[in-house]
């Protein structure tokens, strides 16, 4: 995990902890506090799901890019082998 990823994860966890601490120390009834926690949890879940979807999308794009490069290298290798065979056969 890169330093940037660890920092982002720490920031998210810190923000969540701050939100929970703020909600729990606010002078509200238990019912209001539970509603606030439920709302914030839903917001955090939605944000996490969006980030996961973005990551999946970027990963899919990278996979497609790498598949294209692999195919290109395969074709180049096949051409090199054919060229070597032709050169070998010409020398005979």
PDB file of N, CA, C and O in Angstrom:
ATOM      1  N   UNK A   1       0.864  -1.169   0.000  1.00  0.00           N
ATOM      2  CA  UNK A   1       0.000   0.000   0.000  1.00  0.00           C
ATOM      3  C   UNK A   1       0.911   1.232   0.000  1.00  0.00           C
ATOM      4  O   UNK A   1       1.835   1.318   0.809  1.00  0.00           O
ATOM      5  N   UNK A   2       0.658   2.169  -0.888  1.00  0.00           N
ATOM      6  CA  UNK A   2       1.493   3.348  -0.998  1.00  0.00           C
ATOM      7  C   UNK A   2       1.227   4.318   0.149  1.00  0.00           C
ATOM      8  O   UNK A   2       0.215   4.225   0.843  1.00  0.00           O
ATOM      9  N   UNK A   3       2.158   5.251   0.329  1.00  0.00           N
ATOM     10  CA  UNK A   3       1.995   6.234   1.399  1.00  0.00           C
ATOM     11  C   UNK A   3       0.727   7.053   1.212  1.00  0.00           C
ATOM     12  O   UNK A   3       0.036   7.359   2.184  1.00  0.00           O
ATOM     13  N   UNK A   4       0.419   7.405  -0.014  1.00  0.00           N
ATOM     14  CA  UNK A   4      -0.792   8.175  -0.302  1.00  0.00           C
ATOM     15  C   UNK A   4      -2.047   7.411   0.061  1.00  0.00           C
ATOM     16  O   UNK A   4      -2.993   7.982   0.605  1.00  0.00           O
ATOM     17  N   UNK A   5      -2.060   6.112  -0.238  1.00  0.00           N
ATOM     18  CA  UNK A   5      -3.223   5.282   0.092  1.00  0.00           C
ATOM     19  C   UNK A   5      -3.384   5.146   1.598  1.00  0.00           C
ATOM     20  O   UNK A   5      -4.494   5.220   2.123  1.00  0.00           O
ATOM     21  N   UNK A   6      -2.264   4.947   2.287  1.00  0.00           N
ATOM     22  CA  UNK A   6      -2.332   4.831   3.750  1.00  0.00           C
ATOM     23  C   UNK A   6      -2.811   6.141   4.359  1.00  0.00           C
ATOM     24  O   UNK A   6      -3.606   6.139   5.299  1.00  0.00           O
ATOM     25  N   UNK A   7      -2.329   7.259   3.826  1.00  0.00           N
ATOM     26  CA  UNK A   7      -2.757   8.561   4.342  1.00  0.00           C
ATOM     27  C   UNK A   7      -4.249   8.756   4.124  1.00  0.00           C
ATOM     28  O   UNK A   7      -4.961   9.191   5.028  1.00  0.00           O
ATOM     29  N   UNK A   8      -4.723   8.433   2.923  1.00  0.00           N
ATOM     30  CA  UNK A   8      -6.150   8.596   2.609  1.00  0.00           C
ATOM     31  C   UNK A   8      -7.000   7.709   3.517  1.00  0.00           C
ATOM     32  O   UNK A   8      -8.030   8.146   4.031  1.00  0.00           O
ATOM     33  N   UNK A   9      -6.568   6.466   3.712  1.00  0.00           N
ATOM     34  CA  UNK A   9      -7.304   5.554   4.589  1.00  0.00           C
ATOM     35  C   UNK A   9      -7.325   6.095   6.011  1.00  0.00           C
ATOM     36  O   UNK A   9      -8.363   6.060   6.672  1.00  0.00           O
ATOM     37  N   UNK A  10      -6.196   6.592   6.485  1.00  0.00           N
ATOM     38  CA  UNK A  10      -6.132   7.178   7.828  1.00  0.00           C
ATOM     39  C   UNK A  10      -7.026   8.393   7.954  1.00  0.00           C
ATOM     40  O   UNK A  10      -7.675   8.589   8.982  1.00  0.00           O
ATOM     41  N   UNK A  11      -7.065   9.214   6.908  1.00  0.00           N
ATOM     42  CA  UNK A  11      -7.915  10.405   6.924  1.00  0.00           C
ATOM     43  C   UNK A  11      -9.385  10.023   7.000  1.00  0.00           C
ATOM     44  O   UNK A  11     -10.157  10.645   7.729  1.00  0.00           O
ATOM     45  N   UNK A  12      -9.772   8.998   6.246  1.00  0.00           N
ATOM     46  CA  UNK A  12     -11.167   8.544   6.264  1.00  0.00           C
ATOM     47  C   UNK A  12     -11.525   7.990   7.637  1.00  0.00           C
ATOM     48  O   UNK A  12     -12.585   8.303   8.179  1.00  0.00           O
ATOM     49  N   UNK A  13     -10.648   7.172   8.196  1.00  0.00           N
ATOM     50  CA  UNK A  13     -10.910   6.601   9.517  1.00  0.00           C
ATOM     51  C   UNK A  13     -10.960   7.706  10.568  1.00  0.00           C
ATOM     52  O   UNK A  13     -11.820   7.687  11.448  1.00  0.00           O
ATOM     53  N   UNK A  14     -10.050   8.662  10.481  1.00  0.00           N
ATOM     54  CA  UNK A  14     -10.055   9.780  11.423  1.00  0.00           C
ATOM     55  C   UNK A  14     -11.317  10.614  11.312  1.00  0.00           C
ATOM     56  O   UNK A  14     -11.886  11.027  12.323  1.00  0.00           O
ATOM     57  N   UNK A  15     -11.754  10.862  10.090  1.00  0.00           N
ATOM     58  CA  UNK A  15     -12.980  11.635   9.890  1.00  0.00           C
ATOM     59  C   UNK A  15     -14.179  10.896  10.468  1.00  0.00           C
ATOM     60  O   UNK A  15     -15.030  11.493  11.127  1.00  0.00           O
ATOM     61  N   UNK A  16     -14.237   9.598  10.218  1.00  0.00           N
ATOM     62  CA  UNK A  16     -15.343   8.800  10.753  1.00  0.00           C
ATOM     63  C   UNK A  16     -15.335   8.812  12.272  1.00  0.00           C
ATOM     64  O   UNK A  16     -16.382   8.956  12.902  1.00  0.00           O
ATOM     65  N   UNK A  17     -14.159   8.661  12.859  1.00  0.00           N
ATOM     66  CA  UNK A  17     -14.066   8.687  14.323  1.00  0.00           C
ATOM     67  C   UNK A  17     -14.485  10.048  14.864  1.00  0.00           C
ATOM     68  O   UNK A  17     -15.156  10.126  15.893  1.00  0.00           O
ATOM     69  N   UNK A  18     -14.101  11.108  14.187  1.00  0.00           N
ATOM     70  CA  UNK A  18     -14.498  12.450  14.606  1.00  0.00           C
ATOM     71  C   UNK A  18     -15.995  12.660  14.530  1.00  0.00           C
ATOM     72  O   UNK A  18     -16.589  13.268  15.420  1.00  0.00           O
ATOM     73  N   UNK A  19     -16.593  12.169  13.491  1.00  0.00           N
ATOM     74  CA  UNK A  19     -18.047  12.292  13.333  1.00  0.00           C
ATOM     75  C   UNK A  19     -18.765  11.534  14.449  1.00  0.00           C
ATOM     76  O   UNK A  19     -19.689  12.053  15.076  1.00  0.00           O
ATOM     77  N   UNK A  20     -18.324  10.305  14.683  1.00  0.00           N
ATOM     78  CA  UNK A  20     -18.950   9.497  15.733  1.00  0.00           C
ATOM     79  C   UNK A  20     -18.771  10.163  17.094  1.00  0.00           C
ATOM     80  O   UNK A  20     -19.718  10.238  17.877  1.00  0.00           O
ATOM     81  N   UNK A  21     -17.569  10.643  17.380  1.00  0.00           N
ATOM     82  CA  UNK A  21     -17.326  11.302  18.667  1.00  0.00           C
ATOM     83  C   UNK A  21     -18.198  12.548  18.802  1.00  0.00           C
ATOM     84  O   UNK A  21     -18.746  12.802  19.874  1.00  0.00           O
ATOM     85  N   UNK A  22     -18.332  13.314  17.750  1.00  0.00           N
ATOM     86  CA  UNK A  22     -19.171  14.510  17.781  1.00  0.00           C
ATOM     87  C   UNK A  22     -20.630  14.184  18.024  1.00  0.00           C
ATOM     88  O   UNK A  22     -21.315  14.867  18.785  1.00  0.00           O
ATOM     89  N   UNK A  23     -21.093  13.144  17.376  1.00  0.00           N
ATOM     90  CA  UNK A  23     -22.497  12.742  17.533  1.00  0.00           C
ATOM     91  C   UNK A  23     -22.751  12.248  18.961  1.00  0.00           C
ATOM     92  O   UNK A  23     -23.752  12.598  19.586  1.00  0.00           O
ATOM     93  N   UNK A  24     -21.828  11.433  19.456  1.00  0.00           N
ATOM     94  CA  UNK A  24     -22.034  10.838  20.777  1.00  0.00           C
ATOM     95  C   UNK A  24     -21.929  11.860  21.914  1.00  0.00           C
ATOM     96  O   UNK A  24     -22.515  11.663  22.979  1.00  0.00           O
ATOM     97  N   UNK A  25     -21.199  12.927  21.696  1.00  0.00           N
ATOM     98  CA  UNK A  25     -21.052  13.929  22.767  1.00  0.00           C
ATOM     99  C   UNK A  25     -22.046  15.071  22.628  1.00  0.00           C
ATOM    100  O   UNK A  25     -22.110  15.937  23.500  1.00  0.00           O
ATOM    101  N   UNK A  26     -22.815  15.092  21.563  1.00  0.00           N
ATOM    102  CA  UNK A  26     -23.807  16.155  21.373  1.00  0.00           C
ATOM    103  C   UNK A  26     -24.968  15.953  22.350  1.00  0.00           C
ATOM    104  O   UNK A  26     -25.349  14.820  22.645  1.00  0.00           O
ATOM    105  N   UNK A  27     -25.526  17.060  22.850  1.00  0.00           N
ATOM    106  CA  UNK A  27     -26.634  16.943  23.809  1.00  0.00           C
ATOM    107  C   UNK A  27     -27.960  16.642  23.106  1.00  0.00           C
ATOM    108  O   UNK A  27     -28.790  17.532  22.919  1.00  0.00           O
ATOM    109  N   UNK A  28     -28.145  15.389  22.723  1.00  0.00           N
ATOM    110  CA  UNK A  28     -29.367  14.967  22.045  1.00  0.00           C
ATOM    111  C   UNK A  28     -29.904  13.730  22.744  1.00  0.00           C
ATOM    112  O   UNK A  28     -29.210  13.082  23.528  1.00  0.00           O
ATOM    113  N   UNK A  29     -31.141  13.423  22.445  1.00  0.00           N
ATOM    114  CA  UNK A  29     -31.726  12.204  22.998  1.00  0.00           C
ATOM    115  C   UNK A  29     -31.107  10.992  22.312  1.00  0.00           C
ATOM    116  O   UNK A  29     -30.494  11.120  21.252  1.00  0.00           O
ATOM    117  N   UNK A  30     -31.267   9.830  22.910  1.00  0.00           N
ATOM    118  CA  UNK A  30     -30.742   8.602  22.326  1.00  0.00           C
ATOM    119  C   UNK A  30     -31.323   8.321  20.962  1.00  0.00           C
ATOM    120  O   UNK A  30     -30.629   7.851  20.061  1.00  0.00           O
ATOM    121  N   UNK A  31     -32.609   8.613  20.814  1.00  0.00           N
ATOM    122  CA  UNK A  31     -33.275   8.374  19.537  1.00  0.00           C
ATOM    123  C   UNK A  31     -32.672   9.257  18.451  1.00  0.00           C
ATOM    124  O   UNK A  31     -32.408   8.786  17.345  1.00  0.00           O
ATOM    125  N   UNK A  32     -32.454  10.531  18.757  1.00  0.00           N
ATOM    126  CA  UNK A  32     -31.855  11.462  17.782  1.00  0.00           C
ATOM    127  C   UNK A  32     -30.424  11.047  17.456  1.00  0.00           C
ATOM    128  O   UNK A  32     -29.999  11.093  16.302  1.00  0.00           O
ATOM    129  N   UNK A  33     -29.691  10.643  18.485  1.00  0.00           N
ATOM    130  CA  UNK A  33     -28.303  10.231  18.277  1.00  0.00           C
ATOM    131  C   UNK A  33     -28.234   9.004  17.380  1.00  0.00           C
ATOM    132  O   UNK A  33     -27.405   8.948  16.471  1.00  0.00           O
ATOM    133  N   UNK A  34     -29.089   8.026  17.622  1.00  0.00           N
ATOM    134  CA  UNK A  34     -29.101   6.829  16.773  1.00  0.00           C
ATOM    135  C   UNK A  34     -29.459   7.191  15.337  1.00  0.00           C
ATOM    136  O   UNK A  34     -28.886   6.636  14.399  1.00  0.00           O
ATOM    137  N   UNK A  35     -30.387   8.102  15.156  1.00  0.00           N
ATOM    138  CA  UNK A  35     -30.764   8.533  13.805  1.00  0.00           C
ATOM    139  C   UNK A  35     -29.585   9.222  13.117  1.00  0.00           C
ATOM    140  O   UNK A  35     -29.332   8.997  11.933  1.00  0.00           O
ATOM    141  N   UNK A  36     -28.867  10.061  13.863  1.00  0.00           N
ATOM    142  CA  UNK A  36     -27.690  10.737  13.300  1.00  0.00           C
ATOM    143  C   UNK A  36     -26.614   9.726  12.905  1.00  0.00           C
ATOM    144  O   UNK A  36     -26.011   9.832  11.838  1.00  0.00           O
ATOM    145  N   UNK A  37     -26.382   8.744  13.781  1.00  0.00           N
ATOM    146  CA  UNK A  37     -25.376   7.716  13.479  1.00  0.00           C
ATOM    147  C   UNK A  37     -25.778   6.935  12.235  1.00  0.00           C
ATOM    148  O   UNK A  37     -24.949   6.667  11.365  1.00  0.00           O
ATOM    149  N   UNK A  38     -27.043   6.576  12.157  1.00  0.00           N
ATOM    150  CA  UNK A  38     -27.529   5.826  11.000  1.00  0.00           C
ATOM    151  C   UNK A  38     -27.348   6.639   9.714  1.00  0.00           C
ATOM    152  O   UNK A  38     -26.942   6.094   8.688  1.00  0.00           O
ATOM    153  N   UNK A  39     -27.644   7.921   9.767  1.00  0.00           N
ATOM    154  CA  UNK A  39     -27.509   8.794   8.592  1.00  0.00           C
ATOM    155  C   UNK A  39     -26.049   8.911   8.165  1.00  0.00           C
ATOM    156  O   UNK A  39     -25.729   8.784   6.984  1.00  0.00           O
ATOM    157  N   UNK A  40     -25.169   9.153   9.134  1.00  0.00           N
ATOM    158  CA  UNK A  40     -23.742   9.294   8.806  1.00  0.00           C
ATOM    159  C   UNK A  40     -23.177   7.974   8.285  1.00  0.00           C
ATOM    160  O   UNK A  40     -22.355   7.970   7.369  1.00  0.00           O
ATOM    161  N   UNK A  41     -23.613   6.856   8.866  1.00  0.00           N
ATOM    162  CA  UNK A  41     -23.148   5.551   8.390  1.00  0.00           C
ATOM    163  C   UNK A  41     -23.570   5.330   6.944  1.00  0.00           C
ATOM    164  O   UNK A  41     -22.797   4.814   6.136  1.00  0.00           O
ATOM    165  N   UNK A  42     -24.789   5.719   6.623  1.00  0.00           N
ATOM    166  CA  UNK A  42     -25.270   5.581   5.246  1.00  0.00           C
ATOM    167  C   UNK A  42     -24.445   6.446   4.292  1.00  0.00           C
ATOM    168  O   UNK A  42     -24.119   6.019   3.185  1.00  0.00           O
ATOM    169  N   UNK A  43     -24.111   7.658   4.725  1.00  0.00           N
ATOM    170  CA  UNK A  43     -23.292   8.548   3.893  1.00  0.00           C
ATOM    171  C   UNK A  43     -21.904   7.947   3.672  1.00  0.00           C
ATOM    172  O   UNK A  43     -21.392   7.945   2.552  1.00  0.00           O
ATOM    173  N   UNK A  44     -21.298   7.436   4.751  1.00  0.00           N
ATOM    174  CA  UNK A  44     -19.962   6.834   4.633  1.00  0.00           C
ATOM    175  C   UNK A  44     -20.005   5.595   3.748  1.00  0.00           C
ATOM    176  O   UNK A  44     -19.095   5.371   2.949  1.00  0.00           O
ATOM    177  N   UNK A  45     -21.048   4.794   3.882  1.00  0.00           N
ATOM    178  CA  UNK A  45     -21.189   3.591   3.060  1.00  0.00           C
ATOM    179  C   UNK A  45     -21.292   3.968   1.590  1.00  0.00           C
ATOM    180  O   UNK A  45     -20.638   3.360   0.743  1.00  0.00           O
ATOM    181  N   UNK A  46     -22.109   4.967   1.286  1.00  0.00           N
ATOM    182  CA  UNK A  46     -22.280   5.410  -0.096  1.00  0.00           C
ATOM    183  C   UNK A  46     -20.949   5.904  -0.668  1.00  0.00           C
ATOM    184  O   UNK A  46     -20.593   5.589  -1.804  1.00  0.00           O
ATOM    185  N   UNK A  47     -20.220   6.684   0.138  1.00  0.00           N
ATOM    186  CA  UNK A  47     -18.911   7.175  -0.316  1.00  0.00           C
ATOM    187  C   UNK A  47     -17.937   6.033  -0.560  1.00  0.00           C
ATOM    188  O   UNK A  47     -17.205   6.036  -1.550  1.00  0.00           O
ATOM    189  N   UNK A  48     -17.927   5.062   0.337  1.00  0.00           N
ATOM    190  CA  UNK A  48     -17.033   3.911   0.174  1.00  0.00           C
ATOM    191  C   UNK A  48     -17.410   3.101  -1.055  1.00  0.00           C
ATOM    192  O   UNK A  48     -16.538   2.638  -1.791  1.00  0.00           O
ATOM    193  N   UNK A  49     -18.702   2.929  -1.277  1.00  0.00           N
ATOM    194  CA  UNK A  49     -19.144   2.172  -2.447  1.00  0.00           C
ATOM    195  C   UNK A  49     -18.749   2.891  -3.738  1.00  0.00           C
ATOM    196  O   UNK A  49     -18.343   2.250  -4.707  1.00  0.00           O
ATOM    197  N   UNK A  50     -18.866   4.210  -3.750  1.00  0.00           N
ATOM    198  CA  UNK A  50     -18.485   4.978  -4.934  1.00  0.00           C
ATOM    199  C   UNK A  50     -16.987   4.859  -5.201  1.00  0.00           C
ATOM    200  O   UNK A  50     -16.565   4.697  -6.346  1.00  0.00           O
ATOM    201  N   UNK A  51     -16.184   4.940  -4.131  1.00  0.00           N
ATOM    202  CA  UNK A  51     -14.735   4.816  -4.299  1.00  0.00           C
ATOM    203  C   UNK A  51     -14.367   3.421  -4.773  1.00  0.00           C
ATOM    204  O   UNK A  51     -13.468   3.266  -5.599  1.00  0.00           O
ATOM    205  N   UNK A  52     -15.052   2.399  -4.259  1.00  0.00           N
ATOM    206  CA  UNK A  52     -14.790   1.033  -4.698  1.00  0.00           C
ATOM    207  C   UNK A  52     -15.140   0.869  -6.174  1.00  0.00           C
ATOM    208  O   UNK A  52     -14.407   0.220  -6.920  1.00  0.00           O
ATOM    209  N   UNK A  53     -16.250   1.450  -6.592  1.00  0.00           N
ATOM    210  CA  UNK A  53     -16.647   1.375  -8.003  1.00  0.00           C
ATOM    211  C   UNK A  53     -15.631   2.091  -8.886  1.00  0.00           C
ATOM    212  O   UNK A  53     -15.282   1.597  -9.958  1.00  0.00           O
ATOM    213  N   UNK A  54     -15.156   3.248  -8.441  1.00  0.00           N
ATOM    214  CA  UNK A  54     -14.129   3.968  -9.197  1.00  0.00           C
ATOM    215  C   UNK A  54     -12.857   3.127  -9.324  1.00  0.00           C
ATOM    216  O   UNK A  54     -12.242   3.070 -10.389  1.00  0.00           O
ATOM    217  N   UNK A  55     -12.472   2.476  -8.220  1.00  0.00           N
ATOM    218  CA  UNK A  55     -11.272   1.642  -8.236  1.00  0.00           C
ATOM    219  C   UNK A  55     -11.449   0.460  -9.186  1.00  0.00           C
ATOM    220  O   UNK A  55     -10.531   0.117  -9.931  1.00  0.00           O
ATOM    221  N   UNK A  56     -12.636  -0.166  -9.160  1.00  0.00           N
ATOM    222  CA  UNK A  56     -12.911  -1.280 -10.077  1.00  0.00           C
ATOM    223  C   UNK A  56     -12.827  -0.813 -11.527  1.00  0.00           C
ATOM    224  O   UNK A  56     -12.284  -1.511 -12.383  1.00  0.00           O
ATOM    225  N   UNK A  57     -13.362   0.355 -11.789  1.00  0.00           N
ATOM    226  CA  UNK A  57     -13.345   0.890 -13.149  1.00  0.00           C
ATOM    227  C   UNK A  57     -11.912   1.138 -13.622  1.00  0.00           C
ATOM    228  O   UNK A  57     -11.539   0.770 -14.736  1.00  0.00           O
ATOM    229  N   UNK A  58     -11.117   1.768 -12.756  1.00  0.00           N
ATOM    230  CA  UNK A  58      -9.716   2.033 -13.118  1.00  0.00           C
ATOM    231  C   UNK A  58      -8.949   0.728 -13.297  1.00  0.00           C
ATOM    232  O   UNK A  58      -8.109   0.618 -14.190  1.00  0.00           O
ATOM    233  N   UNK A  59      -9.233  -0.258 -12.452  1.00  0.00           N
ATOM    234  CA  UNK A  59      -8.554  -1.547 -12.569  1.00  0.00           C
ATOM    235  C   UNK A  59      -8.927  -2.217 -13.892  1.00  0.00           C
ATOM    236  O   UNK A  59      -8.069  -2.789 -14.565  1.00  0.00           O
ATOM    237  N   UNK A  60     -10.201  -2.146 -14.262  1.00  0.00           N
ATOM    238  CA  UNK A  60     -10.634  -2.726 -15.528  1.00  0.00           C
ATOM    239  C   UNK A  60      -9.954  -2.065 -16.710  1.00  0.00           C
ATOM    240  O   UNK A  60      -9.551  -2.739 -17.658  1.00  0.00           O
ATOM    241  N   UNK A  61      -9.824  -0.751 -16.659  1.00  0.00           N
ATOM    242  CA  UNK A  61      -9.141  -0.027 -17.735  1.00  0.00           C
ATOM    243  C   UNK A  61      -7.684  -0.453 -17.823  1.00  0.00           C
ATOM    244  O   UNK A  61      -7.149  -0.632 -18.917  1.00  0.00           O
ATOM    245  N   UNK A  62      -7.043  -0.615 -16.672  1.00  0.00           N
ATOM    246  CA  UNK A  62      -5.634  -1.017 -16.646  1.00  0.00           C
ATOM    247  C   UNK A  62      -5.476  -2.435 -17.189  1.00  0.00           C
ATOM    248  O   UNK A  62      -4.524  -2.715 -17.918  1.00  0.00           O
ATOM    249  N   UNK A  63      -6.400  -3.330 -16.842  1.00  0.00           N
ATOM    250  CA  UNK A  63      -6.358  -4.702 -17.349  1.00  0.00           C
ATOM    251  C   UNK A  63      -6.468  -4.691 -18.870  1.00  0.00           C
ATOM    252  O   UNK A  63      -5.716  -5.383 -19.557  1.00  0.00           O
ATOM    253  N   UNK A  64      -7.404  -3.908 -19.392  1.00  0.00           N
ATOM    254  CA  UNK A  64      -7.564  -3.826 -20.847  1.00  0.00           C
ATOM    255  C   UNK A  64      -6.296  -3.295 -21.505  1.00  0.00           C
ATOM    256  O   UNK A  64      -5.872  -3.790 -22.549  1.00  0.00           O
ATOM    257  N   UNK A  65      -5.702  -2.289 -20.886  1.00  0.00           N
ATOM    258  CA  UNK A  65      -4.460  -1.711 -21.426  1.00  0.00           C
ATOM    259  C   UNK A  65      -3.347  -2.758 -21.440  1.00  0.00           C
ATOM    260  O   UNK A  65      -2.624  -2.891 -22.428  1.00  0.00           O
ATOM    261  N   UNK A  66      -3.215  -3.497 -20.344  1.00  0.00           N
ATOM    262  CA  UNK A  66      -2.157  -4.504 -20.262  1.00  0.00           C
ATOM    263  C   UNK A  66      -2.404  -5.663 -21.222  1.00  0.00           C
ATOM    264  O   UNK A  66      -1.455  -6.218 -21.777  1.00  0.00           O
ATOM    265  N   UNK A  67      -3.660  -6.031 -21.422  1.00  0.00           N
ATOM    266  CA  UNK A  67      -3.971  -7.087 -22.391  1.00  0.00           C
ATOM    267  C   UNK A  67      -3.551  -6.645 -23.786  1.00  0.00           C
ATOM    268  O   UNK A  67      -2.996  -7.434 -24.551  1.00  0.00           O
ATOM    269  N   UNK A  68      -3.815  -5.384 -24.113  1.00  0.00           N
ATOM    270  CA  UNK A  68      -3.421  -4.868 -25.420  1.00  0.00           C
ATOM    271  C   UNK A  68      -1.912  -4.899 -25.601  1.00  0.00           C
ATOM    272  O   UNK A  68      -1.415  -5.272 -26.663  1.00  0.00           O
ATOM    273  N   UNK A  69      -1.185  -4.507 -24.562  1.00  0.00           N
ATOM    274  CA  UNK A  69       0.279  -4.532 -24.644  1.00  0.00           C
ATOM    275  C   UNK A  69       0.794  -5.960 -24.763  1.00  0.00           C
ATOM    276  O   UNK A  69       1.727  -6.224 -25.522  1.00  0.00           O
ATOM    277  N   UNK A  70       0.191  -6.883 -24.016  1.00  0.00           N
ATOM    278  CA  UNK A  70       0.616  -8.282 -24.088  1.00  0.00           C
ATOM    279  C   UNK A  70       0.405  -8.828 -25.495  1.00  0.00           C
ATOM    280  O   UNK A  70       1.262  -9.533 -26.027  1.00  0.00           O
ATOM    281  N   UNK A  71      -0.726  -8.502 -26.088  1.00  0.00           N
ATOM    282  CA  UNK A  71      -1.009  -8.960 -27.450  1.00  0.00           C
ATOM    283  C   UNK A  71       0.012  -8.372 -28.428  1.00  0.00           C
ATOM    284  O   UNK A  71       0.494  -9.057 -29.330  1.00  0.00           O
ATOM    285  N   UNK A  72       0.328  -7.097 -28.232  1.00  0.00           N
ATOM    286  CA  UNK A  72       1.317  -6.447 -29.100  1.00  0.00           C
ATOM    287  C   UNK A  72       2.674  -7.141 -28.983  1.00  0.00           C
ATOM    288  O   UNK A  72       3.323  -7.413 -29.994  1.00  0.00           O
ATOM    289  N   UNK A  73       3.105  -7.428 -27.747  1.00  0.00           N
ATOM    290  CA  UNK A  73       4.395  -8.087 -27.542  1.00  0.00           C
ATOM    291  C   UNK A  73       4.384  -9.503 -28.108  1.00  0.00           C
ATOM    292  O   UNK A  73       5.395  -9.967 -28.635  1.00  0.00           O
ATOM    293  N   UNK A  74       3.264 -10.182 -28.005  1.00  0.00           N
ATOM    294  CA  UNK A  74       3.135 -11.531 -28.558  1.00  0.00           C
ATOM    295  C   UNK A  74       3.319 -11.483 -30.068  1.00  0.00           C
ATOM    296  O   UNK A  74       4.055 -12.285 -30.641  1.00  0.00           O
ATOM    297  N   UNK A  75       2.641 -10.532 -30.705  1.00  0.00           N
ATOM    298  CA  UNK A  75       2.750 -10.402 -32.157  1.00  0.00           C
ATOM    299  C   UNK A  75       4.171 -10.042 -32.571  1.00  0.00           C
ATOM    300  O   UNK A  75       4.683 -10.566 -33.560  1.00  0.00           O
ATOM    301  N   UNK A  76       4.809  -9.153 -31.819  1.00  0.00           N
ATOM    302  CA  UNK A  76       6.194  -8.786 -32.133  1.00  0.00           C
ATOM    303  C   UNK A  76       7.116  -9.986 -31.992  1.00  0.00           C
ATOM    304  O   UNK A  76       8.017 -10.184 -32.808  1.00  0.00           O
ATOM    305  N   UNK A  77       6.889 -10.786 -30.958  1.00  0.00           N
ATOM    306  CA  UNK A  77       7.700 -11.986 -30.760  1.00  0.00           C
ATOM    307  C   UNK A  77       7.513 -12.984 -31.881  1.00  0.00           C
ATOM    308  O   UNK A  77       8.478 -13.577 -32.364  1.00  0.00           O
ATOM    309  N   UNK A  78       6.250 -13.170 -32.299  1.00  0.00           N
ATOM    310  CA  UNK A  78       5.970 -14.089 -33.403  1.00  0.00           C
ATOM    311  C   UNK A  78       6.641 -13.617 -34.691  1.00  0.00           C
ATOM    312  O   UNK A  78       7.178 -14.423 -35.451  1.00  0.00           O
ATOM    313  N   UNK A  79       6.606 -12.306 -34.931  1.00  0.00           N
ATOM    314  CA  UNK A  79       7.270 -11.776 -36.138  1.00  0.00           C
ATOM    315  C   UNK A  79       8.778 -11.978 -36.058  1.00  0.00           C
ATOM    316  O   UNK A  79       9.419 -12.298 -37.059  1.00  0.00           O
ATOM    317  N   UNK A  80       9.341 -11.792 -34.874  1.00  0.00           N
ATOM    318  CA  UNK A  80      10.782 -11.979 -34.709  1.00  0.00           C
ATOM    319  C   UNK A  80      11.166 -13.437 -34.953  1.00  0.00           C
ATOM    320  O   UNK A  80      12.186 -13.718 -35.582  1.00  0.00           O
ATOM    321  N   UNK A  81      10.353 -14.353 -34.456  1.00  0.00           N
ATOM    322  CA  UNK A  81      10.626 -15.779 -34.663  1.00  0.00           C
ATOM    323  C   UNK A  81      10.547 -16.119 -36.144  1.00  0.00           C
ATOM    324  O   UNK A  81      11.411 -16.821 -36.670  1.00  0.00           O
ATOM    325  N   UNK A  82       9.516 -15.625 -36.815  1.00  0.00           N
ATOM    326  CA  UNK A  82       9.387 -15.874 -38.259  1.00  0.00           C
ATOM    327  C   UNK A  82      10.582 -15.309 -39.019  1.00  0.00           C
ATOM    328  O   UNK A  82      11.110 -15.945 -39.930  1.00  0.00           O
ATOM    329  N   UNK A  83      11.004 -14.098 -38.629  1.00  0.00           N
ATOM    330  CA  UNK A  83      12.170 -13.503 -39.293  1.00  0.00           C
ATOM    331  C   UNK A  83      13.419 -14.320 -39.054  1.00  0.00           C
ATOM    332  O   UNK A  83      14.242 -14.484 -39.955  1.00  0.00           O
ATOM    333  N   UNK A  84      13.568 -14.835 -37.845  1.00  0.00           N
ATOM    334  CA  UNK A  84      14.731 -15.659 -37.546  1.00  0.00           C
ATOM    335  C   UNK A  84      14.692 -16.966 -38.348  1.00  0.00           C
ATOM    336  O   UNK A  84      15.719 -17.423 -38.849  1.00  0.00           O
ATOM    337  N   UNK A  85      13.495 -17.562 -38.464  1.00  0.00           N
ATOM    338  CA  UNK A  85      13.359 -18.794 -39.255  1.00  0.00           C
ATOM    339  C   UNK A  85      13.714 -18.547 -40.712  1.00  0.00           C
ATOM    340  O   UNK A  85      14.414 -19.347 -41.333  1.00  0.00           O
ATOM    341  N   UNK A  86      13.228 -17.436 -41.254  1.00  0.00           N
ATOM    342  CA  UNK A  86      13.523 -17.129 -42.660  1.00  0.00           C
ATOM    343  C   UNK A  86      15.002 -16.900 -42.856  1.00  0.00           C
ATOM    344  O   UNK A  86      15.575 -17.360 -43.843  1.00  0.00           O
ATOM    345  N   UNK A  87      15.635 -16.193 -41.926  1.00  0.00           N
ATOM    346  CA  UNK A  87      17.068 -15.960 -42.011  1.00  0.00           C
ATOM    347  C   UNK A  87      17.854 -17.255 -41.902  1.00  0.00           C
ATOM    348  O   UNK A  87      18.860 -17.431 -42.589  1.00  0.00           O
ATOM    349  N   UNK A  88      17.411 -18.151 -41.055  1.00  0.00           N
ATOM    350  CA  UNK A  88      18.060 -19.438 -40.886  1.00  0.00           C
ATOM    351  C   UNK A  88      17.928 -20.268 -42.168  1.00  0.00           C
ATOM    352  O   UNK A  88      18.885 -20.893 -42.626  1.00  0.00           O
ATOM    353  N   UNK A  89      16.721 -20.257 -42.729  1.00  0.00           N
ATOM    354  CA  UNK A  89      16.478 -21.049 -43.954  1.00  0.00           C
ATOM    355  C   UNK A  89      17.240 -20.490 -45.143  1.00  0.00           C
ATOM    356  O   UNK A  89      17.629 -21.255 -46.025  1.00  0.00           O
ATOM    357  N   UNK A  90      17.465 -19.192 -45.196  1.00  0.00           N
ATOM    358  CA  UNK A  90      18.211 -18.574 -46.301  1.00  0.00           C
ATOM    359  C   UNK A  90      19.674 -18.963 -46.256  1.00  0.00           C
ATOM    360  O   UNK A  90      20.318 -19.084 -47.298  1.00  0.00           O
ATOM    361  N   UNK A  91      20.203 -19.159 -45.065  1.00  0.00           N
ATOM    362  CA  UNK A  91      21.629 -19.498 -44.924  1.00  0.00           C
ATOM    363  C   UNK A  91      21.914 -20.946 -45.303  1.00  0.00           C
ATOM    364  O   UNK A  91      23.066 -21.300 -45.555  1.00  0.00           O
ATOM    365  N   UNK A  92      20.912 -21.766 -45.347  1.00  0.00           N
ATOM    366  CA  UNK A  92      21.107 -23.195 -45.664  1.00  0.00           C
ATOM    367  C   UNK A  92      21.434 -23.398 -47.071  1.00  0.00           C
ATOM    368  O   UNK A  92      21.629 -24.534 -47.502  1.00  0.00           O
TER     369      UNK A  92
END
